[in-house]
Amino acid sequence: MSLLHLQASRRAPQRTQPLRRDGCVSVLTGRVPPRGPADALLARIAVGETAAFDELYGQFQSRVFGLCLQLIRDRHQAQEVTQEVFLQIWRLATFP
């Protein structure tokens, strides 16, 4: 099964407004307020801050790669998937 097929099958139904983890929406902005360090980094990435993306990559690359390697069991493919994960984070965060 391809990565794209997995992504398509896991998509949640689209919502009209973004929800916070507790189900609430920010009244003023319609956006989910940051709740932790990763959320704050994603908010900075959303405005195109490349330094925030570098920081996110530095914090999570080894974890993402480790999970990919554990699931795929092929080092080269795990590196490819890890790269694709971070590419998707950048694309989705900066181009909503």
PyRosetta script that sets phi, psi and omega in degrees:
from pyrosetta import init, pose_from_sequence

init()
pose = pose_from_sequence("MSLLHLQASRRAPQRTQPLRRDGCVSVLTGRVPPRGPADALLARIAVGETAAFDELYGQFQSRVFGLCLQLIRDRHQAQEVTQEVFLQIWRLATFP")
pose.set_psi(1, 133.1)
pose.set_omega(1, -176.2)
pose.set_phi(2, -79.3)
pose.set_psi(2, 161.2)
pose.set_omega(2, 178.3)
pose.set_phi(3, -61.6)
pose.set_psi(3, -40.9)
pose.set_omega(3, 179.8)
pose.set_phi(4, -64.2)
pose.set_psi(4, -38.5)
pose.set_omega(4, 178.2)
pose.set_phi(5, -64.4)
pose.set_psi(5, -41.2)
pose.set_omega(5, 178.1)
pose.set_phi(6, -63.5)
pose.set_psi(6, -42.4)
pose.set_omega(6, 179.6)
pose.set_phi(7, -63.4)
pose.set_psi(7, -42.8)
pose.set_omega(7, -178.7)
pose.set_phi(8, -66.0)
pose.set_psi(8, -37.5)
pose.set_omega(8, -177.3)
pose.set_phi(9, -75.8)
pose.set_psi(9, -17.5)
pose.set_omega(9, -178.3)
pose.set_phi(10, -99.8)
pose.set_psi(10, 0.3)
pose.set_omega(10, -178.2)
pose.set_phi(11, -65.9)
pose.set_psi(11, 135.9)
pose.set_omega(11, 176.4)
pose.set_phi(12, -82.2)
pose.set_psi(12, 156.5)
pose.set_omega(12, 176.5)
pose.set_phi(13, -60.2)
pose.set_psi(13, 144.8)
pose.set_omega(13, -178.3)
pose.set_phi(14, -70.8)
pose.set_psi(14, 141.2)
pose.set_omega(14, 178.4)
pose.set_phi(15, -108.7)
pose.set_psi(15, 155.1)
pose.set_omega(15, 178.5)
pose.set_phi(16, -76.3)
pose.set_psi(16, -30.3)
pose.set_omega(16, 177.4)
pose.set_phi(17, -133.0)
pose.set_psi(17, 145.5)
pose.set_omega(17, 178.1)
pose.set_phi(18, -68.0)
pose.set_psi(18, 143.9)
pose.set_omega(18, 179.3)
pose.set_phi(19, -111.0)
pose.set_psi(19, 145.4)
pose.set_omega(19, 172.0)
pose.set_phi(20, -80.0)
pose.set_psi(20, 172.0)
pose.set_omega(20, 178.9)
pose.set_phi(21, -58.7)
pose.set_psi(21, -30.6)
pose.set_omega(21, 179.4)
pose.set_phi(22, -90.6)
pose.set_psi(22, 8.5)
pose.set_omega(22, 176.1)
pose.set_phi(23, 88.9)
pose.set_psi(23, 2.5)
pose.set_omega(23, -178.1)
pose.set_phi(24, -99.8)
pose.set_psi(24, 153.0)
pose.set_omega(24, 177.8)
pose.set_phi(25, -113.4)
pose.set_psi(25, 141.4)
pose.set_omega(25, 175.6)
pose.set_phi(26, -63.8)
pose.set_psi(26, 123.3)
pose.set_omega(26, -176.2)
pose.set_phi(27, -67.7)
pose.set_psi(27, -38.6)
pose.set_omega(27, -175.1)
pose.set_phi(28, -75.2)
pose.set_psi(28, -41.4)
pose.set_omega(28, -172.8)
pose.set_phi(29, -112.1)
pose.set_psi(29, -17.3)
pose.set_omega(29, -174.8)
pose.set_phi(30, 74.5)
pose.set_psi(30, 9.8)
pose.set_omega(30, -179.2)
pose.set_phi(31, -112.3)
pose.set_psi(31, 161.4)
pose.set_omega(31, 177.7)
pose.set_phi(32, -83.2)
pose.set_psi(32, 123.2)
pose.set_omega(32, 178.5)
pose.set_phi(33, -71.5)
pose.set_psi(33, 148.2)
pose.set_omega(33, 179.0)
pose.set_phi(34, -61.0)
pose.set_psi(34, 138.2)
pose.set_omega(34, -179.3)
pose.set_phi(35, -116.8)
pose.set_psi(35, -13.8)
pose.set_omega(35, -178.6)
pose.set_phi(36, -155.6)
pose.set_psi(36, -179.1)
pose.set_omega(36, -176.7)
pose.set_phi(37, -60.4)
pose.set_psi(37, -40.1)
pose.set_omega(37, -180.0)
pose.set_phi(38, -68.3)
pose.set_psi(38, -38.7)
pose.set_omega(38, 177.8)
pose.set_phi(39, -64.2)
pose.set_psi(39, -39.0)
pose.set_omega(39, 178.3)
pose.set_phi(40, -64.8)
pose.set_psi(40, -39.8)
pose.set_omega(40, 177.0)
pose.set_phi(41, -63.9)
pose.set_psi(41, -42.5)
pose.set_omega(41, 179.0)
pose.set_phi(42, -63.0)
pose.set_psi(42, -37.0)
pose.set_omega(42, 177.0)
pose.set_phi(43, -64.2)
pose.set_psi(43, -39.6)
pose.set_omega(43, 177.7)
pose.set_phi(44, -69.2)
pose.set_psi(44, -36.8)
pose.set_omega(44, 177.1)
pose.set_phi(45, -64.5)
pose.set_psi(45, -36.1)
pose.set_omega(45, -178.2)
pose.set_phi(46, -60.5)
pose.set_psi(46, -25.3)
pose.set_omega(46, 177.1)
pose.set_phi(47, -97.2)
pose.set_psi(47, 11.1)
pose.set_omega(47, 173.8)
pose.set_phi(48, 88.2)
pose.set_psi(48, 17.7)
pose.set_omega(48, -178.1)
pose.set_phi(49, -79.5)
pose.set_psi(49, 103.7)
pose.set_omega(49, -176.2)
pose.set_phi(50, -67.4)
pose.set_psi(50, -29.8)
pose.set_omega(50, 178.0)
pose.set_phi(51, -63.2)
pose.set_psi(51, -35.5)
pose.set_omega(51, 177.4)
pose.set_phi(52, -66.9)
pose.set_psi(52, -38.1)
pose.set_omega(52, 177.6)
pose.set_phi(53, -65.2)
pose.set_psi(53, -42.7)
pose.set_omega(53, 177.1)
pose.set_phi(54, -59.1)
pose.set_psi(54, -40.7)
pose.set_omega(54, 179.7)
pose.set_phi(55, -66.8)
pose.set_psi(55, -43.9)
pose.set_omega(55, 177.7)
pose.set_phi(56, -60.9)
pose.set_psi(56, -44.5)
pose.set_omega(56, 178.6)
pose.set_phi(57, -60.4)
pose.set_psi(57, -45.9)
pose.set_omega(57, 179.7)
pose.set_phi(58, -61.1)
pose.set_psi(58, -36.4)
pose.set_omega(58, -178.3)
pose.set_phi(59, -77.3)
pose.set_psi(59, -34.3)
pose.set_omega(59, -169.3)
pose.set_phi(60, -115.9)
pose.set_psi(60, -7.7)
pose.set_omega(60, -175.6)
pose.set_phi(61, -59.2)
pose.set_psi(61, -46.2)
pose.set_omega(61, -176.4)
pose.set_phi(62, -67.1)
pose.set_psi(62, -35.4)
pose.set_omega(62, 178.3)
pose.set_phi(63, -68.3)
pose.set_psi(63, -44.6)
pose.set_omega(63, 179.5)
pose.set_phi(64, -63.9)
pose.set_psi(64, -45.2)
pose.set_omega(64, 178.8)
pose.set_phi(65, -61.4)
pose.set_psi(65, -43.5)
pose.set_omega(65, 179.5)
pose.set_phi(66, -60.5)
pose.set_psi(66, -41.9)
pose.set_omega(66, 178.2)
pose.set_phi(67, -66.1)
pose.set_psi(67, -44.3)
pose.set_omega(67, 178.2)
pose.set_phi(68, -61.1)
pose.set_psi(68, -43.3)
pose.set_omega(68, 179.9)
pose.set_phi(69, -64.0)
pose.set_psi(69, -39.7)
pose.set_omega(69, 178.7)
pose.set_phi(70, -64.5)
pose.set_psi(70, -39.4)
pose.set_omega(70, -178.3)
pose.set_phi(71, -79.2)
pose.set_psi(71, -41.1)
pose.set_omega(71, -172.6)
pose.set_phi(72, -90.9)
pose.set_psi(72, -34.3)
pose.set_omega(72, -179.6)
pose.set_phi(73, 62.5)
pose.set_psi(73, 30.1)
pose.set_omega(73, 174.6)
pose.set_phi(74, -141.3)
pose.set_psi(74, 115.6)
pose.set_omega(74, -172.9)
pose.set_phi(75, -57.8)
pose.set_psi(75, -46.7)
pose.set_omega(75, -178.6)
pose.set_phi(76, -63.5)
pose.set_psi(76, -46.4)
pose.set_omega(76, 179.7)
pose.set_phi(77, -65.0)
pose.set_psi(77, -37.0)
pose.set_omega(77, 177.9)
pose.set_phi(78, -64.0)
pose.set_psi(78, -38.3)
pose.set_omega(78, 176.2)
pose.set_phi(79, -64.8)
pose.set_psi(79, -41.2)
pose.set_omega(79, 178.9)
pose.set_phi(80, -62.8)
pose.set_psi(80, -45.5)
pose.set_omega(80, -179.2)
pose.set_phi(81, -66.6)
pose.set_psi(81, -40.3)
pose.set_omega(81, 177.4)
pose.set_phi(82, -59.6)
pose.set_psi(82, -44.0)
pose.set_omega(82, 177.7)
pose.set_phi(83, -61.8)
pose.set_psi(83, -41.9)
pose.set_omega(83, -180.0)
pose.set_phi(84, -65.2)
pose.set_psi(84, -37.1)
pose.set_omega(84, 177.8)
pose.set_phi(85, -59.4)
pose.set_psi(85, -48.9)
pose.set_omega(85, -177.5)
pose.set_phi(86, -71.8)
pose.set_psi(86, -31.4)
pose.set_omega(86, 174.5)
pose.set_phi(87, -63.9)
pose.set_psi(87, -42.6)
pose.set_omega(87, 178.2)
pose.set_phi(88, -66.2)
pose.set_psi(88, -38.8)
pose.set_omega(88, 176.5)
pose.set_phi(89, -58.4)
pose.set_psi(89, -47.2)
pose.set_omega(89, 180.0)
pose.set_phi(90, -61.6)
pose.set_psi(90, -47.7)
pose.set_omega(90, -177.3)
pose.set_phi(91, -63.0)
pose.set_psi(91, -46.8)
pose.set_omega(91, -176.4)
pose.set_phi(92, -72.4)
pose.set_psi(92, -31.9)
pose.set_omega(92, -178.3)
pose.set_phi(93, -77.2)
pose.set_psi(93, -34.6)
pose.set_omega(93, -175.2)
pose.set_phi(94, -96.1)
pose.set_psi(94, -14.7)
pose.set_omega(94, 179.9)
pose.set_phi(95, -130.7)
pose.set_psi(95, 71.5)
pose.set_omega(95, -176.7)
pose.set_phi(96, -68.1)
pose.dump_pdb("model.pdb")
